[in-house]
């Protein structure tokens, strides 16, 4: 299909309708032509059979002899006299006879005296075996069966004829009726094709409408999915693409919000110190120390923001079969560097799980750093890991067995007012855990837990410490975010 042809037809619906109707039209034309050929062939066969039957009656009389006397025929003239008196042709037929090569008798009420045509008579007289012939006449086409008659003492020619104009006219009437029916079928097919095409292209129109309505600020539009055909698959694919775009834009907006929120305070502090910076060397040294600390904090925020941004990507985790005993040893080897506390291993499990060891260590160290920040020097912080069975799961979400890993401190606890939103970004506590706030650390822990198909929770009483627990399945099915 050429580009010009497609452009001329316009919409996909028009192309579907035209293609469908053209296919039906070709099929109808072929059917009508085949039907006409078959009907004409059948008509010719019937005419030839009828002519042969009429000649067979003549052959019976010749074989049986004169019905009146029982004797054989001595000459062709007497044979033809008896036969034409006893046998009549069909309404559209006629009999012609020749004796000694000349016209003799013809049947009564013949549509046309063909024996008046001398050229035709000469052809009949020259026939030596039974021969079919078709000739044109003033009365229309005529089908002939020419039979030479040989008697013991004489010979002649018998011609059975059928005038086919009326039969062919009836056939033409049938063909015209078939053509009219075909035209009506073609019209009905066009209407059906319009309806079907409209239903087929409706999802495409909806897709066009949805894509037209999409803006960067609103990516929530989706196409209704009906059925399970290719159009439904296209709609599902488009909706999945829009979901990914929506998630991508949401992650981008969240990242920018995080950047604006987390970096505003250190930037303000740096700007304020630079605005009042004097020439005094001592003051400059103190200011430099403050600025260096704020820059380190900014660098840490940037690292945290990058982790949260990467958590939305499918390659965030690098899963491997991990020995949980070794995992706990790796964690306990690192936590003393976070602060002077009584670090206690409360539980071990001798097993393994499919997980990203580095990400799990990162999450637990964030919890440990949080515990250090909100507890006193020398206070107890417990770390442990244990098996988690379906009945033990804090929410019983999917019934999968797994493990739970926790960090428990005896510090200030968590403000009950923010427990439900504790793992959202930018949460700050007004009354507890307020020295530096909670920030992005717990958001990172939550992102890592969710990526492993698990969750993070907290059990706390204000002023009595808090226990943060990461639950994850033994065989990770990463979250699709």
C-alpha positions, 0 to 999 in steps of 0.5 A, a space after each residue: 500500500 503506497 503512501 499516496 494511497 494511504 494519504 488519500 484514504 485518510 484515517 485508519 478507519 477508512 482504510 479498514 472499511 475500504 480494504 474490507 469492502 474491496 475484499 468482499 467486492 472481489 469475492 462477490 464478483 468472482 462468485 457471480 462470474 463462477 456462478 454464471 459460468 456454472 449456470 450457462 454450462 448447466 443450461 447447455 448440458 440440459 439442452 444437449 441432453 434434451 436434444 439427445 433424448 429427442 433423437 433417441 425417440 427417432 432411433 427407437 422408431 427406426 429400430 421397431 419399425 412403423 407403429 401402424 404396420 410393424 414393418 420397417 421403413 422403406 424410405 426416409 420420407 415415410 419415416 419422417 412423416 410418421 415421427 413428426 406426427 407422433 412426436 412433438 418438440 418442446 415449446 422452444 424446439 423444432 424438428 427439421 428433415 432432409 431427404 436427398 439433401 433437400 428440405 422435406 418436413 419441419 415440425 408444426 409451429 416451429 419458431 423459425 424455418 431454418 431449412 430456408 437457409 440453403 447454406 445451412 441445409 448444405 452443412 446439414 446434408 454433409 454431416 456424416 455422424 451425429 453432430 451438435 451445432 450452435 447457430 445464430 438466427 433471427 430468433 436468437 441462438 439455436 442449438 442443433 443436433 444433426 443426425 444422418 439417417 441411413 435406411 436399407 434403401 434410402 437416407 436422410 437427415 434429421 435435425 433437432 433444434 432448441 431456440 435458447 434465447 428465452 432460456 438465456 434470458 431467464 438465466 440473465 434474469 437470475 444473474 441480475 437478481 444475484 448481482 442485486 443481492 450481491 450489491 445489497 450484501 456489499 452495502 451491508 458489509 460496508 455498514 458492518 465494516 464501518 461499525 467494526 472499524 469504529 470499534 477497532 479504532 476507538 482505543 486508538 482514538 482514546 489513546 490519541 485523546 489521552 496523549 493529547 491531554 497529558 502534561 508534565 504536571 499530570 501523568 495520571 491519564 490511562 486508557 480503559 482496557 477492554 478484552 484481551 486482543 491486540 488493542 487491549 495489549 497496546 492499551 496495557 503497554 501504553 498504560 504501563 509506559 505511562 505508569 513508568 513515566 509517572 513514577 519517573 517524574 514523581 521520583 524526579 520531583 521528589 529528588 528535586 524537593 529533597 535537594 531543595 529541602 535538605 540543602 537549604 539549611 546548610 546553604 543558609 548557614 554557609 551564606 550567613 557565616 560568609 556575610 558576617 565573616 570578618 578579618 579576625 584570624 580566630 573568627 575566620 578559623 571558627 567560621 572555616 570549621 563551621 563551613 567545613 562541617 556544613 559542607 560535609 553535611 551537604 555531601 552526606 545529604 547528596 549521597 543520601 539523595 542519590 541512594 533514594 534516587 537509585 532505589 527507584 531503578 531496577 538495578 538498585 539491588 545486586 542479589 546474592 546468596 548471603 550467609 546471615 551469620 557473616 552478615 551480622 559479623 560484618 555489621 557488628 564490626 562496623 558499628 563501634 566506629 559510630 559511637 561509644 555504646 555498649 553494642 550487644 548481639 541479641 540473636 543470631 541465625 545460622 542460615 542464608 538468604 538471597 539479598 543485597 548484602 551491601 544495601 542491608 548493611 547500609 540500612 542497618 548502619 543507618 539505624 545504628 547511626 540513628 540509635 547513636 544520635 538519640 542515646 547516651 554515651 555508654 548506653 546499650 544498643 542491641 542488634 539481632 537477626 532471627 527467623 520470621 514465620 508467617 504468623 510472626 509477620 507484623 502485618 501478615 502481608 504475603 505469608 512468606 517465611 523470611 527474617 527480621 533484623 533489628 536495632 534496639 536502643 534505650 534512648 529518647 524514643 520516638 514522638 508518637 505523633 510522627 510514628 505513622 509518618 516516620 519513614 517519609 522524607 523530611 520528617 522532623 520531631 519537635 520533642 524527641 530525636 530533634 538534634 539534627 532530626 531524622 532526615 533521610 536516613 530512615 527513608 533510605 532504610 525504608 527504600 532498601 527494605 521495600 526493594 527487598 520485598 520487605 518493610 521496616 517498622 518501629 516499636 517505641 515508647 517516648 523516653 524509653 528507647 526504640 526498636 527498629 526492625 527490617 523484615 525481608 523474605 528468604 527469597 527476595 522478589 524485589 519491589 517494582 516501585 
